[in-house]
Amino acid sequence: MFGTALSQLRYGMAILRNRSIRPQDLERIARDLVATLAEFGEPGADSALLPGQAGQVDPEIRRTVTRRSLRATARAAVRHTSYYHRIFGELGLDPDSLTTETWSQVPITPKKALRGLPTAFVSTAATPALMALTTGTSGTPTAVWYSRAELDTTIAFSTISAALGLGLRPRHTMAYAGCSRATLPLINAEESTTRVGASFVQFGTIDPAVALDRLAAPLGLPGKAPQITHLTTSASYLSALVQHAEQDGWRPADFGLESIGVGGEVLSGPLRERAEAAFGAPVSTSYLMTETLPSSGTPCSRGHLHHTTEFGHLEVLDPLTWSPTGPGGTGMVVHTPYVPYRECTLLLRYATGDLVRLPDAEPDCELAHLPATSTILGRWSGPLSATVPTRDVLDVIEAEPDVPLPARYTLTEEPDGGVLLHLLVRTLPAATLRRALEGRIAASGMAVTGLVLYDDRSAMPPTGPVRADLREHAFQPVPQAAARMGSGA
């Protein structure tokens, strides 16, 4: 495949020189990968060298590429965006003098700045094509502009990942149960699925009972598996599906699922186990953000989250001081997506809000050559969110069947410094459940000093929204009498 070799060479040279990527080169690589899989069935050992597949790179080359990429990205941001032109001018910073050692001189970009004036981050040298919105469950939706070339590049990367990471093949059918207003993930999922020859079904966040019916329904499509084989969704919507599957007596044999992918929210260990028991399919998670694509995080067999260095620069910083987090500490993911992968919305040292914990020691796993953190612990909302992160709470409460899913809880600080966990349960009194929960809290070492149970959500302190709340309603049947009146009969 001489043409593919030329495409890979052009792609590699563009990265080394920080020049514009030809989307057609990546599309050719992805298309030929799909053709190879169709002919030989499985990828070869050299597939790890494909773009975005976390192949090993000589450390010295990586340092050189990182320095060049940071300078090129800062240079483009200063020249072509009003936000960074002003910031660098006020501080007297020269983007061409920056190194990895002096990168901390660049100010942190808070999420509220991007939300407040997204066009201030749009490059005057780019041609905006699509405004991608986040779901907005943690606040005002964030708007990120993408050019046509960026979309084509991201879709090509997603196609490679769908074929190699998800193992999608033409016989498969993917159901996407995510909020439709999260534009970019939906586009990527549909395009990458169909480009590998698989079929795609858009569910949206519909009533979980309806979604279960659709997952179990026979497809009757030529050349396809009898039922939907892959499901992509958020953790909270998966928990709603698990709740209904357990209550309504669904069995794994009722479904044809082979894989469930979860993103956008924290996936607890107990929810993973309950979902695998309910649907008979392995559940996996990864880390992607609309603001930082195509950068991503991939879990390894040891439970770390490994972050790609090809597409951007990762930092883990203290959310209060913005100093580097030490081994074993908890910090926020701060990310700089590189040009030439990004050319429209440019971000330097973007504070994602996502909390992770750094390993105590260098990891010893199959992805040890990539930077490692814990999986995402939750979102930063103040010091308490780092002291008692979302993952720690969900690992305790989602293990108990008498806690309705999606779990509704909140934390409050007491005047004496204690922390109360307020939790919605099915019914009160719940003495047995209380003892079980208090035992789990004590065993986990979670810094919670008290537990308050409720069977009425309106009586609780306010709880945060989850993606399962972004419910998309179907049209209701129209009563025949009303229909006759509306027709003028």
C-alpha positions in Angstrom: 0.0 0.0 0.0 2.4 2.6 -1.4 -0.2 5.4 -1.1 -0.7 4.7 2.6 3.1 4.9 3.2 3.2 8.3 1.5 0.3 9.5 3.6 2.0 8.3 6.8 5.3 10.0 5.7 3.5 13.3 5.0 1.6 13.1 8.3 4.9 12.5 10.2 6.7 15.4 8.5 3.8 17.7 9.3 4.0 16.9 13.0 7.8 17.3 13.1 7.6 20.6 11.4 4.4 21.8 13.1 2.8 22.3 9.6 -0.8 21.9 8.7 -2.0 18.3 8.6 -3.6 17.1 5.4 -6.9 15.5 6.5 -6.9 13.3 3.4 -3.6 11.7 4.6 -5.3 10.6 7.8 -8.4 9.5 5.9 -6.3 7.4 3.6 -4.5 5.8 6.6 -7.9 5.0 8.3 -9.5 3.8 5.0 -6.6 1.4 4.3 -6.7 0.1 7.9 -10.3 -0.8 7.4 -9.5 -2.5 4.2 -6.6 -4.5 5.8 -8.9 -5.6 8.6 -11.5 -6.7 6.1 -8.9 -8.8 4.3 -6.9 -10.2 7.2 -9.4 -10.0 10.1 -7.0 -8.6 12.7 -4.5 -5.8 12.8 -0.8 -6.4 12.7 1.8 -5.7 15.3 2.7 -2.5 13.6 -0.7 -1.0 14.2 0.6 0.5 17.4 2.6 2.9 15.2 -0.5 4.4 13.6 -1.5 7.9 14.6 -3.1 8.1 18.0 -2.2 4.6 19.0 0.3 5.4 21.8 3.3 3.8 20.2 6.6 4.2 22.1 8.8 7.2 21.0 12.4 7.8 21.9 12.4 10.1 25.0 14.8 12.6 23.5 12.6 12.9 20.3 9.6 13.4 22.5 11.2 16.2 24.5 12.2 17.9 21.2 8.7 17.6 19.7 7.2 18.8 23.0 9.3 22.0 23.0 8.6 22.7 19.3 4.9 22.0 19.7 4.5 24.3 22.8 6.2 27.1 21.0 4.3 26.7 17.8 1.0 26.5 19.7 1.8 29.6 21.8 3.0 31.5 18.7 -0.3 30.8 16.8 -2.4 31.7 19.9 -0.6 35.0 20.4 -0.7 36.0 16.7 -4.2 34.9 15.9 -6.4 35.1 19.1 -7.4 38.3 20.9 -7.3 36.6 24.3 -3.7 35.4 24.2 -2.5 38.4 22.2 -3.6 40.6 25.1 -2.3 38.2 27.9 1.2 37.8 26.4 1.4 41.5 25.7 0.6 42.5 29.2 3.2 40.1 30.6 5.8 40.7 28.0 6.1 37.0 27.2 7.8 35.8 24.0 6.3 32.6 22.8 9.5 31.7 20.8 11.5 31.7 24.0 9.3 29.3 26.0 10.6 25.8 27.0 9.1 23.0 29.0 11.0 24.4 32.0 9.5 28.0 31.5 6.1 26.9 30.3 4.7 27.7 33.8 5.1 31.4 33.0 2.1 31.1 30.7 -1.1 31.9 32.8 -3.7 29.3 33.4 -6.8 29.6 31.2 -9.9 29.2 33.3 -12.9 27.4 31.9 -15.0 30.5 32.7 -13.0 32.6 30.3 -13.8 30.2 27.4 -17.4 30.0 28.4 -17.7 33.8 28.8 -16.2 34.8 25.4 -15.5 31.7 23.2 -14.8 33.9 20.1 -11.8 35.4 21.9 -10.1 32.0 21.5 -10.9 31.5 17.8 -8.0 32.0 15.5 -8.3 34.7 12.8 -6.3 32.4 10.5 -8.9 29.6 10.7 -12.3 29.1 9.0 -14.8 28.1 11.7 -17.2 25.4 10.5 -18.9 23.9 13.6 -19.7 25.2 17.1 -19.5 22.2 19.3 -21.2 22.5 22.7 -20.6 20.5 25.8 -23.7 19.1 27.6 -23.4 21.8 30.4 -24.3 19.5 33.3 -21.6 21.2 35.4 -22.6 24.7 34.4 -23.1 26.8 31.3 -22.3 24.8 28.2 -18.8 25.4 26.8 -18.6 26.4 23.1 -15.6 25.2 21.0 -15.3 26.1 17.3 -13.9 23.6 14.9 -12.8 24.0 11.3 -13.7 21.5 8.6 -10.1 20.3 8.5 -10.2 19.7 12.3 -13.4 17.8 12.0 -12.0 15.6 9.2 -8.9 14.9 11.2 -10.7 14.1 14.4 -13.1 11.7 12.5 -10.1 9.9 11.0 -8.5 9.4 14.4 -11.9 8.2 15.7 -12.1 5.7 12.9 -8.7 4.3 13.7 -9.7 4.1 17.3 -13.1 2.4 16.5 -11.3 -0.3 14.5 -8.4 -0.9 16.8 -9.7 0.2 20.2 -13.3 -0.9 20.1 -12.8 -3.7 17.6 -15.7 -2.6 15.5 -16.3 -4.7 12.4 -19.0 -4.6 9.7 -21.2 -7.1 11.5 -21.6 -4.8 14.5 -24.2 -2.2 15.3 -23.5 0.7 17.6 -26.2 2.4 19.7 -25.3 5.9 20.9 -27.2 6.8 24.1 -25.8 10.3 24.7 -27.3 13.7 24.7 -27.9 14.9 21.2 -26.8 18.5 21.9 -23.2 17.2 22.6 -22.6 17.7 18.9 -19.0 16.6 18.4 -19.1 13.2 20.2 -22.3 12.4 18.2 -20.6 13.2 14.9 -17.5 11.3 15.7 -19.4 8.3 16.9 -21.6 8.1 13.8 -18.8 8.8 11.3 -16.3 6.5 12.8 -18.8 3.6 13.2 -20.1 3.8 9.6 -16.6 4.2 8.1 -15.5 0.9 9.5 -18.6 -0.6 7.9 -20.7 -1.1 11.1 -24.2 0.4 11.5 -25.2 3.2 13.8 -28.3 3.9 15.8 -28.9 7.1 17.7 -30.9 6.6 20.9 -30.3 9.9 22.7 -31.2 10.0 26.4 -34.6 8.5 26.1 -36.7 6.8 28.7 -34.5 3.9 30.0 -37.3 1.4 29.7 -37.6 2.3 26.0 -33.9 2.1 25.5 -33.8 -1.4 27.0 -36.6 -2.5 24.6 -34.6 -1.2 21.7 -31.4 -2.9 22.9 -33.2 -6.2 23.1 -35.2 -5.9 19.9 -34.1 -8.0 16.9 -32.6 -6.0 14.0 -33.2 -8.3 11.1 -30.5 -6.5 9.0 -28.6 -8.4 6.3 -25.0 -9.0 7.2 -25.4 -7.8 10.8 -25.6 -9.4 14.2 -29.1 -10.2 15.3 -29.2 -7.4 17.9 -27.3 -4.2 18.8 -23.7 -5.2 19.8 -22.1 -2.0 21.1 -23.4 0.7 23.4 -21.9 4.1 24.1 -23.3 6.2 26.9 -22.6 8.2 30.1 -22.1 6.7 33.5 -25.3 8.1 34.9 -27.5 7.0 32.0 -25.9 3.5 32.2 -26.8 3.5 35.9 -30.4 4.3 34.9 -30.4 1.4 32.5 -29.0 -0.9 35.2 -31.7 0.2 37.6 -34.5 -0.7 35.1 -32.8 -3.9 34.0 -32.5 -5.1 37.6 -36.0 -4.1 38.6 -37.8 -5.3 35.4 -36.2 -8.7 35.3 -34.0 -8.3 32.2 -31.3 -11.0 31.7 -28.0 -10.9 29.9 -29.4 -13.4 27.4 -32.1 -10.9 26.4 -29.4 -8.7 24.8 -26.7 -9.1 22.2 -24.2 -6.6 23.6 -20.5 -7.3 23.2 -19.2 -4.0 24.5 -20.3 -1.0 26.5 -18.3 2.2 26.4 -18.7 4.9 29.0 -17.5 8.5 28.9 -18.2 12.0 30.2 -18.7 11.0 33.9 -17.1 9.0 36.6 -17.7 5.3 36.3 -17.5 3.6 39.7 -16.3 0.0 40.2 -19.6 -1.2 41.6 -21.6 0.3 38.7 -19.2 -1.4 36.2 -19.8 -4.7 38.0 -23.6 -4.3 38.1 -23.7 -3.3 34.4 -21.6 -6.3 33.3 -23.9 -8.6 35.3 -27.0 -7.0 33.9 -26.0 -7.0 30.2 -23.3 -9.7 30.0 -20.8 -7.4 28.2 -17.6 -5.8 29.4 -17.7 -2.1 30.3 -14.8 0.2 29.5 -14.2 3.9 29.9 -11.8 6.4 28.4 -11.1 10.1 28.8 -12.0 12.7 26.1 -13.0 16.3 26.2 -14.6 18.5 23.5 -12.2 21.3 24.4 -9.0 19.2 24.1 -9.7 16.7 21.3 -8.0 14.7 19.8 -6.0 14.3 23.1 -7.3 11.4 25.2 -6.7 9.1 28.1 -6.6 5.3 27.9 -6.9 3.0 30.9 -4.3 0.2 31.3 -4.6 -3.2 32.9 -3.3 -1.8 36.2 -6.1 0.8 36.5 -4.0 3.9 35.5 -5.2 6.4 33.0 -2.5 7.1 30.4 -2.5 10.4 28.5 -1.4 10.7 24.9 1.6 13.0 24.3 1.1 13.2 20.6 -1.7 15.7 20.5 -1.1 17.9 23.5 0.7 18.7 26.7 -0.5 17.4 30.1 0.0 19.0 33.5 -1.5 18.0 36.8 -1.6 21.1 39.1 -2.9 22.1 42.5 -6.3 23.9 41.8 -5.6 26.5 44.5 -1.9 27.4 43.8 -1.4 26.0 40.3 1.9 24.4 41.4 2.7 20.9 40.2 1.1 18.1 42.1 3.5 15.6 43.7 3.5 11.8 43.6 0.4 10.5 45.4 -1.3 13.9 45.4 -4.6 15.0 43.9 -4.6 17.7 41.3 -6.5 19.1 38.2 -5.8 18.2 34.6 -4.5 21.2 32.8 -4.1 20.7 29.1 -2.6 22.4 26.0 -3.9 21.0 22.7 -1.2 21.3 20.0 -1.3 22.9 16.6 -1.4 21.6 13.9 -4.1 19.3 15.3 -6.0 22.3 16.5 -6.3 25.4 14.4 -9.6 27.1 15.2 -10.2 27.4 19.0 -6.7 27.6 20.5 -6.2 27.0 24.3 -3.0 27.3 26.4 -2.9 25.6 29.8 -6.6 25.1 29.9 -8.0 24.2 33.4 -10.3 21.3 32.6 -11.8 21.0 36.1 -11.2 17.3 36.1 -9.4 15.9 39.2 -6.9 13.0 39.2 -4.5 11.4 41.6 -0.9 10.9 40.6 0.7 7.4 41.2 3.1 7.1 44.2 5.7 5.6 42.0 6.5 5.1 38.3 3.9 2.7 36.8 4.9 -0.8 35.6 2.4 -1.6 32.9 2.0 -1.9 29.2 1.5 1.9 28.8 4.3 2.9 31.2 5.9 5.0 28.5 3.0 7.5 28.6 2.1 9.9 31.5 -0.1 8.2 34.1 -2.7 9.4 36.5 -5.6 7.7 38.2 -8.9 7.6 36.4 -10.9 10.8 36.7 -12.0 11.3 40.4 -14.6 14.0 39.7 -14.9 17.7 39.1 -13.3 20.5 41.1 -15.9 22.7 42.9 -13.8 23.6 45.9 -11.4 21.9 48.4 -14.1 19.5 49.6 -14.4 18.0 46.1 -10.7 17.0 46.3 -11.0 15.8 49.9 -14.0 13.6 49.1 -14.1 13.2 45.3 -17.0 11.9 43.4 -15.4 8.5 42.7 -14.9 7.7 46.4 -18.6 8.5 47.1 -19.9 6.5 44.1 -17.7 3.5 44.9 -19.5 3.3 48.3 -23.1 4.1 47.5 -23.5 2.5 44.1 -22.7 -0.9 45.6 -26.0 -0.9 47.5 -29.1 -2.0 45.6 -31.4 0.0 48.0 -29.8 3.2 46.7 -31.8 4.2 43.6 -29.8 4.9 40.5 -28.7 7.4 39.3 -27.5 8.0 42.8 -28.6 11.4 44.3 -26.3 12.7 47.0 -24.5 15.9 48.2 -21.9 16.8 50.7 -22.0 19.6 53.3 -19.4 20.9 55.7 -20.4 21.3 59.3 -19.2 24.2 61.5 -17.0 21.8 63.5 -15.2 20.8 60.3 -17.1 17.6 59.8 -18.5 16.4 56.5 -22.0 15.1 56.1 -23.1 12.8 53.2 -26.7 13.4 52.3 -28.2 10.5 50.3 -31.5 9.6 48.7 -32.7 6.0 49.4 -35.8 4.0 48.5 -37.6 4.0 51.8 -37.2 5.0 55.4 -36.4 3.7 58.0 -33.4 2.0 56.5 -31.4 0.7 59.5 -29.8 -2.2 57.6 -28.8 0.0 54.7 -27.4 2.6 57.1 -25.2 0.0 58.8 -24.0 -1.3 55.5 -23.2 2.2 54.2 -21.5 3.3 57.4 -19.4 0.1 57.2 -18.4 0.8 53.6 -17.5 4.5 54.5 -15.3 3.4 57.4 -13.6 0.7 55.3 -12.9 3.1 52.4 -11.3 5.7 54.7 -13.4 8.4 53.1 -13.4 11.7 55.1 -17.1 11.6 55.9 -18.1 12.1 59.5 -21.9 11.6 59.2 -24.6 10.1 57.0 -28.1 11.6 56.5 -30.7 9.5 54.6 -33.8 10.8 52.8 -36.7 9.1 50.9 -37.8 12.5 49.6 -35.4 14.3 47.2 -37.2 17.7 47.8 -36.2 17.5 51.5 -32.5 17.2 50.6 -29.9 19.9 50.1 -29.6 20.6 46.4 -27.9 17.8 44.4 -26.0 18.3 41.2 -27.5 17.3 37.8 -26.1 14.3 35.9 -26.2 13.6 32.2 -29.1 11.1 32.6 -31.2 14.2 33.5 -30.8 15.5 30.0 -33.8 13.5 29.0 -35.0 13.6 25.4 -38.7 13.0 25.2 -40.5 11.3 22.3 -43.8 12.6 20.9 -46.8 11.4 22.9 -49.7 9.7 21.1 -52.3 12.2 20.1 -55.8 11.4 21.5 -58.1 10.6 18.6 -60.7 13.2 19.6 -58.1 15.9 19.7 -56.8 14.7 16.3 -60.3 15.0 14.8 -60.8 18.5 16.2 -57.4 19.6 14.9 -58.2 18.3 11.4 -61.4 20.4 11.2 -63.7 17.4 11.3 
